[in-house]
Structures are given as C-alpha cells and as structure tokens.
Amino acid sequence: MPTITLRQGDDLTSIAQANGFDPATIWDHPDNAELQELRSNPHALLPGDRLVVPKREEREEPVATGTSKTFYLSTGPVKLRLRLTKHGQPRAGEAFELEFEDQNTISGSTDGDGWIDQVIPHDAKRVTLRLGEDGSEEHLLDLGHLDPHDSPSGIQQRLRNLGYYMDEIDGKLGPMSKAAVRAFQEAEGLSVDGVPGPNTLAKLYEVYGG
C-alpha cells in the first residue's frame, strides 16, 4: 500500500477524494494506527507525517440492461472555523463574505463570540475573507494548513486565530508565544505560567475544537 509523506497544505479530505475513499476509511485503516496514536485530530496533521492509503477493492454491482446506476462518494462536511477579535474583544455580529477560487461566495455574520463556523466546499484550498458591509477589509486564508494542537506551530496558529497571538507562525515558542499562552491561561482560569503543558493543551483543544 502506498505511503504518503505529508507536506504543508496536505489534508486528509483532499487525499481521500483524490484516491476515491471516504476520509474515515483511510484514517481508520489498521496501518495508520501509529499515526492515530500520535495525532488526536485527523484533520490537523503535521508535515512529515506518513499516511498509508489502502488499495481500492473492486466489486461488482448488477445493473439491468438499458438502465443506469449512480454512485456517490461521501466525504462528510468540511468546516471553516475562525474567531474574529479586535483589541481582544470578539467581533460579534460582523458581516462576512467568503469567496472561493471558483468565485462562488458564501455570506453570513459572526456569532456572539466572534466565530465563523461555516460549512465550505470540501475541495477548497484558498478563500478570501471579506469583512464589513462593504467588504473593505480583506484577508486571504490558506486552508488545510492547521498543524496539530500540541505542536509549537499548531499552538501558535490556534492562539492567533483566537486573538491571543499576533506574531508570525515560526514554530518557536519564544517570548511572544509565551505571553499569548499566559493570556489564554488567564482567560480560561488555568494556572498562569506561560507553559503549554497538558492542562493548557487540553483546554486549547477543547476551546478551539481541534
């Protein structure tokens, strides 16, 4: 069975789609048991992780002469989950528009805590986020780039998306990252030490959703 070494931007859903599988079929395969132990969220994998893709099995389906039969590949819903803040406060009720690479758009507004929690096309790789009634504030988002919650880069990504971290994602937990961890710990009622230990990581996973 082929083994894929993941690169930044690779994700389970697109790999499954390209190989004609449901994502769960690949993830739950026994040959991926070691990776399952390492990563708690199959949709947040780290570059360098090795994913086994099983061979497709052929099967016969009877179809009457002169008729047709349709088969569907289910990949399940894919969500964009992002929190918007300004000066540390949630941007509640903020109008937004998501424009995808095929120029289709989805419009909505953030919830009371500033979250966008939106089902998006499963093959989306990049989306333009426009904010405000006139769409004058614009951000380009690369999808499928979220690293595991317990990796340095994954910690930085989640803290930045939650509004605690404003520096670059460099995978190094320096002074700015530790300050963001402390702010998160304080906000969530944890022991404040700036260290992303087991309790902090568990809370980060709970709050961010993986």
C-alpha positions as CSV (number, residue, x, y, z in Angstrom):
1,M,0.0,0.0,0.0
2,P,1.3,3.5,-0.8
3,T,2.5,5.7,2.0
4,I,2.2,9.5,1.6
5,T,4.6,11.8,3.4
6,L,2.5,14.9,4.1
7,R,3.6,18.4,3.1
8,Q,2.2,21.7,4.4
9,G,-1.2,22.2,3.0
10,D,-2.0,18.4,2.5
11,D,-5.1,17.3,4.3
12,L,-7.0,14.0,4.8
13,T,-10.1,15.1,2.9
14,S,-8.4,16.0,-0.3
15,I,-6.1,12.9,-0.2
16,A,-9.2,10.7,0.3
17,Q,-11.0,12.4,-2.5
18,A,-8.1,12.0,-4.9
19,N,-7.9,8.3,-4.1
20,G,-11.6,7.6,-4.2
21,F,-12.1,7.0,-0.5
22,D,-14.1,8.4,2.4
23,P,-11.6,10.1,4.8
24,A,-12.6,7.7,7.6
25,T,-11.7,4.7,5.5
26,I,-8.1,5.9,5.3
27,W,-7.8,7.2,8.8
28,D,-9.3,4.0,10.4
29,H,-7.1,1.6,8.4
30,P,-5.0,-0.6,10.8
31,D,-1.8,0.5,9.1
32,N,-2.4,4.1,10.3
33,A,-2.8,3.0,13.9
34,E,0.6,4.6,14.9
35,L,-0.4,7.9,13.3
36,Q,-3.8,7.7,15.1
37,E,-1.9,7.4,18.4
38,L,0.3,10.4,17.6
39,R,-2.4,12.8,16.3
40,S,-5.8,13.3,18.0
41,N,-7.3,15.1,15.1
42,P,-7.1,13.5,11.6
43,H,-7.7,16.9,10.0
44,A,-4.7,18.6,11.7
45,L,-1.6,16.7,10.6
46,L,2.0,17.8,10.6
47,P,4.3,18.0,7.6
48,G,6.4,14.9,7.6
49,D,3.6,12.6,9.0
50,R,3.3,9.4,7.0
51,L,-0.2,8.3,5.9
52,V,-1.0,4.9,4.5
53,V,-3.5,4.9,1.7
54,P,-5.1,1.4,1.2
55,K,-5.6,-0.1,-2.2
56,R,-9.1,0.2,-3.7
57,E,-11.0,-3.0,-3.8
58,E,-13.0,-3.9,-6.9
59,R,-16.6,-5.1,-6.5
60,E,-19.3,-5.9,-9.0
61,E,-22.7,-4.2,-8.9
62,P,-25.6,-5.6,-11.0
63,V,-27.2,-3.1,-13.4
64,A,-30.1,-4.1,-15.6
65,T,-29.7,-3.6,-19.4
66,G,-30.9,-0.2,-20.6
67,T,-30.7,1.4,-17.1
68,S,-28.1,3.4,-15.2
69,K,-26.9,3.5,-11.7
70,T,-25.4,6.4,-9.8
71,F,-22.7,6.0,-7.1
72,Y,-21.7,8.8,-4.6
73,L,-18.5,9.3,-2.7
74,S,-19.3,10.8,0.7
75,T,-16.5,12.9,2.3
76,G,-18.7,14.5,5.1
77,P,-19.0,18.2,5.8
78,V,-15.9,20.4,5.8
79,K,-16.0,23.4,8.1
80,L,-14.1,26.7,8.3
81,R,-13.9,27.6,12.0
82,L,-12.3,31.0,12.7
83,R,-12.8,33.6,15.5
84,L,-12.6,37.3,14.8
85,T,-11.5,39.7,17.5
86,K,-10.5,43.4,17.7
87,H,-8.3,44.7,20.6
88,G,-9.0,41.4,22.4
89,Q,-12.8,41.7,22.1
90,P,-14.9,39.4,19.9
91,R,-16.3,40.9,16.7
92,A,-19.8,39.8,17.3
93,G,-22.4,40.1,14.5
94,E,-19.8,41.0,11.9
95,A,-20.9,40.6,8.3
96,F,-18.6,38.5,6.3
97,E,-18.2,37.0,2.8
98,L,-16.2,34.0,1.8
99,E,-15.0,33.9,-1.9
100,F,-13.6,30.7,-3.1
101,E,-11.2,30.0,-6.0
102,D,-14.1,29.3,-8.4
103,Q,-15.5,32.7,-7.4
104,N,-18.5,31.2,-5.6
105,T,-19.3,33.0,-2.4
106,I,-20.9,32.4,1.0
107,S,-22.2,35.3,3.1
108,G,-23.1,35.4,6.8
109,S,-22.3,37.0,10.1
110,T,-20.2,36.0,13.1
111,D,-21.9,34.7,16.2
112,G,-22.0,36.4,19.6
113,D,-18.4,35.3,20.4
114,G,-17.0,36.4,17.0
115,W,-16.9,32.9,15.5
116,I,-17.3,32.0,11.9
117,D,-18.4,28.3,11.8
118,Q,-19.3,27.6,8.2
119,V,-19.6,24.5,6.0
120,I,-17.5,25.1,2.9
121,P,-16.7,23.1,-0.3
122,H,-14.6,20.0,0.5
123,D,-12.1,20.8,-2.2
124,A,-11.5,24.4,-1.1
125,K,-7.8,25.2,-0.7
126,R,-7.8,29.0,-0.5
127,V,-10.5,31.5,0.4
128,T,-10.8,35.3,0.5
129,L,-12.5,36.6,3.7
130,R,-14.1,40.0,3.4
131,L,-15.5,41.8,6.4
132,G,-17.9,44.6,6.9
133,E,-21.0,45.6,4.9
134,D,-18.8,47.0,2.1
135,G,-16.3,44.2,2.3
136,S,-13.4,46.6,2.5
137,E,-11.4,44.5,5.0
138,E,-9.9,41.5,3.2
139,H,-7.9,38.5,4.3
140,L,-6.5,35.6,2.2
141,L,-6.8,32.3,4.0
142,D,-4.9,29.1,3.1
143,L,-6.9,26.1,4.1
144,G,-5.6,22.7,5.2
145,H,-2.5,24.3,6.9
146,L,-3.6,23.8,10.5
147,D,-0.9,21.9,12.4
148,P,-1.6,19.6,15.4
149,H,-2.7,21.4,18.6
150,D,0.2,20.1,20.6
151,S,2.9,21.2,18.1
152,P,4.6,24.6,18.5
153,S,3.3,25.9,15.2
154,G,-0.2,24.4,16.0
155,I,-0.2,26.2,19.3
156,Q,0.7,29.5,17.7
157,Q,-1.9,29.0,14.9
158,R,-4.8,28.4,17.4
159,L,-3.7,31.2,19.7
160,R,-3.6,33.6,16.8
161,N,-7.0,32.5,15.5
162,L,-8.3,33.0,19.0
163,G,-6.9,36.5,19.1
164,Y,-4.1,36.0,21.7
165,Y,-1.1,35.8,19.4
166,M,-0.2,38.5,16.9
167,D,3.3,37.4,15.7
168,E,4.4,35.2,12.9
169,I,4.0,31.4,12.9
170,D,7.6,30.2,13.2
171,G,7.2,27.0,15.4
172,K,9.3,28.6,18.1
173,L,7.7,29.3,21.5
174,G,9.5,32.5,22.3
175,P,8.5,35.4,24.5
176,M,5.5,36.5,22.3
177,S,4.2,32.9,22.2
178,K,4.6,32.5,26.0
179,A,2.8,35.8,26.6
180,A,-0.1,34.5,24.4
181,V,-0.2,31.3,26.3
182,R,-0.3,33.2,29.6
183,A,-3.2,35.4,28.3
184,F,-5.1,32.2,27.2
185,Q,-4.4,30.5,30.6
186,E,-5.7,33.6,32.5
187,A,-8.8,33.8,30.3
188,E,-9.6,30.2,30.8
189,G,-9.0,30.1,34.6
190,L,-5.8,27.9,34.3
191,S,-2.6,28.2,36.3
192,V,-0.7,31.0,34.6
193,D,2.9,30.1,33.8
194,G,3.2,30.6,30.0
195,V,4.0,26.9,29.5
196,P,1.7,24.9,27.2
197,G,1.5,21.8,29.5
198,P,-1.1,19.0,29.4
199,N,-3.9,21.0,31.0
200,T,-3.3,24.0,28.7
201,L,-3.2,21.9,25.6
202,A,-6.4,20.0,26.6
203,K,-8.2,23.4,27.1
204,L,-6.8,24.7,23.8
205,Y,-8.1,21.6,22.1
206,E,-11.5,22.0,23.8
207,V,-11.9,25.7,23.1
208,Y,-10.7,25.6,19.5
209,G,-12.3,22.3,18.6
210,G,-9.2,20.5,17.5
